Amino acid sequence: MLTLILGGARSGKSRLAQRLASAGGRVAYIATAEAGDDPEMAGRIERHRADRPASWRTIEEPLALAGAVTRAAQDADTILVDCLTVWLSNLFWAHRDAAPDYAEDVARNGLLRIAELAGRCHIILVSNELGSGTVPEHGVTRAFRDAQGLINQWAAEAADEVILTVAGLPLYLKTAAQKEGPR
């Protein structure tokens, strides 16, 4: 099963994802964030680590997400990826000398590989919904926002379940029954 959890900043996405993952036996948590020299980001990462059960296996992978999910699927019942937006940002930075389309292609191919693994275990993807804001002033920021919107669409299409979080409340946009269609 593949679950996509979307929402804005501080909407409760990660908390909901962790609650869903807790019901799933052996959990692998794939963290995409890197602190670098940013103390505020280091604090966020540390808070996320403290919120996770000690029994969960944590894999920190900022770029090669599909490979990390593939390895985790070998022995996990549930894989939680937090988050696609940070992963895309990492790809944009790593490939900043290439056209923005290159990072978008890498992300799409990675998502396709991840979706194929959803038959082995429950994969929960967390992602930010960026399309409800203003149009960014800078071209690179617009390209990132557009790529994020496409990634969310691709993930939602592949997902069995899509949940939007607003003010900590889950809104079910797509359920497994809806994906299967009428019988």
C-alpha positions as CSV (number, residue, x, y, z in Angstrom):
1,M,0.0,0.0,0.0
2,L,1.2,3.5,-0.8
3,T,-0.1,6.4,1.3
4,L,0.6,10.1,0.5
5,I,0.2,12.7,3.3
6,L,0.1,16.3,2.1
7,G,-0.2,19.5,4.0
8,G,1.2,22.9,4.7
9,A,3.9,23.8,7.2
10,R,3.1,22.7,10.7
11,S,-0.2,21.1,9.5
12,G,0.4,17.8,11.4
13,K,1.7,15.8,8.4
14,S,4.6,14.1,10.2
15,R,2.6,13.4,13.3
16,L,-0.2,11.7,11.3
17,A,2.4,9.7,9.3
18,Q,4.1,8.5,12.5
19,R,0.8,7.5,14.0
20,L,0.0,5.5,10.8
21,A,3.4,3.9,10.7
22,S,3.2,2.9,14.4
23,A,0.5,0.4,13.5
24,G,2.8,-1.3,11.0
25,G,5.3,-3.7,12.7
26,R,8.9,-3.1,11.7
27,V,9.3,0.5,10.6
28,A,12.0,2.1,8.6
29,Y,12.0,5.9,8.7
30,I,13.8,7.6,5.8
31,A,14.8,11.1,6.6
32,T,15.7,13.4,3.7
33,A,16.7,16.5,5.6
34,E,20.3,17.6,6.2
35,A,21.1,20.3,8.7
36,G,24.3,21.6,7.1
37,D,25.4,24.7,9.0
38,D,21.8,25.7,9.9
39,P,21.2,25.5,13.6
40,E,17.4,26.0,13.3
41,M,17.2,23.0,10.9
42,A,19.4,21.0,13.2
43,G,16.9,21.6,16.0
44,R,14.0,20.5,13.7
45,I,15.8,17.3,12.8
46,E,16.6,16.6,16.5
47,R,12.9,17.2,17.4
48,H,11.8,14.7,14.7
49,R,14.4,12.2,16.0
50,A,13.1,12.5,19.6
51,D,9.5,12.0,18.4
52,R,10.3,8.7,16.7
53,P,10.1,5.4,18.7
54,A,13.6,4.0,19.4
55,S,12.6,0.7,17.8
56,W,12.3,2.3,14.3
57,R,15.3,2.0,12.0
58,T,16.3,5.5,10.7
59,I,17.9,5.9,7.4
60,E,19.2,9.4,6.5
61,E,19.2,9.8,2.7
62,P,19.0,13.3,1.2
63,L,19.3,12.3,-2.5
64,A,19.2,8.5,-3.4
65,L,15.7,8.1,-2.1
66,A,14.5,5.2,-4.3
67,G,17.6,3.2,-3.4
68,A,17.0,3.8,0.3
69,V,13.4,2.7,0.0
70,T,14.5,-0.4,-2.0
71,R,17.0,-1.4,0.8
72,A,14.5,-0.7,3.5
73,A,11.8,-2.7,1.8
74,Q,13.9,-5.9,2.3
75,D,13.0,-6.1,6.0
76,A,10.5,-3.4,6.9
77,D,6.7,-3.8,7.2
78,T,6.3,0.0,6.9
79,I,8.5,2.7,5.4
80,L,7.9,6.3,6.3
81,V,9.6,8.9,4.0
82,D,9.7,12.4,5.5
83,C,9.7,14.3,3.2
84,L,9.4,14.6,-0.5
85,T,9.7,18.4,-0.5
86,V,13.1,18.4,1.3
87,W,14.2,15.6,-1.1
88,L,13.2,17.7,-4.1
89,S,15.0,20.7,-2.7
90,N,18.1,18.6,-2.2
91,L,17.9,17.4,-5.8
92,F,17.5,21.0,-7.0
93,W,20.6,22.0,-5.1
94,A,22.7,19.0,-6.1
95,H,21.8,19.6,-9.8
96,R,21.7,23.4,-9.6
97,D,24.0,23.7,-12.7
98,A,21.6,21.6,-14.8
99,A,18.2,22.7,-16.0
100,P,15.4,22.4,-13.3
101,D,13.8,19.8,-15.5
102,Y,16.7,17.4,-14.7
103,A,15.9,17.4,-11.0
104,E,12.3,16.9,-11.9
105,D,13.1,13.9,-14.1
106,V,15.2,12.4,-11.3
107,A,12.4,12.8,-8.8
108,R,9.8,11.3,-11.2
109,N,11.9,8.3,-11.9
110,G,12.6,7.9,-8.1
111,L,8.8,8.1,-7.4
112,L,8.0,5.4,-10.0
113,R,10.6,3.1,-8.4
114,I,9.1,3.7,-5.0
115,A,5.6,3.1,-6.1
116,E,6.6,-0.3,-7.5
117,L,7.8,-1.3,-4.0
118,A,4.4,-0.6,-2.4
119,G,3.4,-4.2,-3.0
120,R,6.1,-5.4,-0.6
121,C,5.2,-3.1,2.4
122,H,3.3,-0.1,3.4
123,I,5.0,3.1,2.2
124,I,4.0,6.4,3.6
125,L,5.2,9.5,1.8
126,V,5.0,13.0,3.5
127,S,5.0,16.0,1.2
128,N,4.2,19.7,1.4
129,E,1.4,21.3,-0.5
130,L,2.9,24.5,-1.9
131,G,0.4,25.3,-4.6
132,S,-2.0,27.3,-2.4
133,G,0.4,30.3,-2.0
134,T,1.4,33.2,-4.0
135,V,3.4,33.0,-7.3
136,P,7.1,33.2,-6.3
137,E,9.0,36.1,-7.7
138,H,12.2,34.3,-8.7
139,G,12.3,31.8,-11.6
140,V,14.1,29.1,-9.7
141,T,11.5,29.3,-6.9
142,R,8.7,29.0,-9.4
143,A,10.4,26.0,-11.1
144,F,10.7,24.4,-7.7
145,R,7.1,25.1,-6.8
146,D,5.9,23.7,-10.1
147,A,8.1,20.6,-9.8
148,Q,6.7,20.0,-6.3
149,G,3.2,20.3,-7.6
150,L,4.0,17.7,-10.3
151,I,5.6,15.3,-7.8
152,N,2.6,15.5,-5.5
153,Q,0.3,14.8,-8.5
154,W,2.5,11.8,-9.5
155,A,2.6,10.4,-6.0
156,A,-1.2,11.0,-5.6
157,E,-1.9,9.1,-8.8
158,A,0.2,6.1,-7.7
159,A,-1.1,6.2,-4.1
160,D,-3.8,4.0,-2.7
161,E,-4.6,6.6,-0.2
162,V,-4.1,10.4,-0.2
163,I,-4.6,12.4,3.0
164,L,-4.5,16.2,3.3
165,T,-3.8,17.6,6.8
166,V,-5.1,20.9,7.8
167,A,-4.7,22.2,11.4
168,G,-3.8,18.7,12.5
169,L,-7.0,17.1,11.0
170,P,-6.8,14.5,8.3
171,L,-8.9,15.0,5.2
172,Y,-9.1,11.8,3.1
173,L,-8.9,12.8,-0.5
174,K,-8.5,9.2,-1.9
175,T,-9.0,5.9,-0.3
176,A,-8.0,2.4,-1.4
177,A,-11.6,1.7,-2.2
178,Q,-11.7,4.7,-4.5
179,K,-8.5,3.6,-6.3
180,E,-10.0,0.2,-7.0
181,G,-13.1,1.7,-8.4
182,P,-16.6,0.2,-8.5
183,R,-17.0,-3.5,-8.5
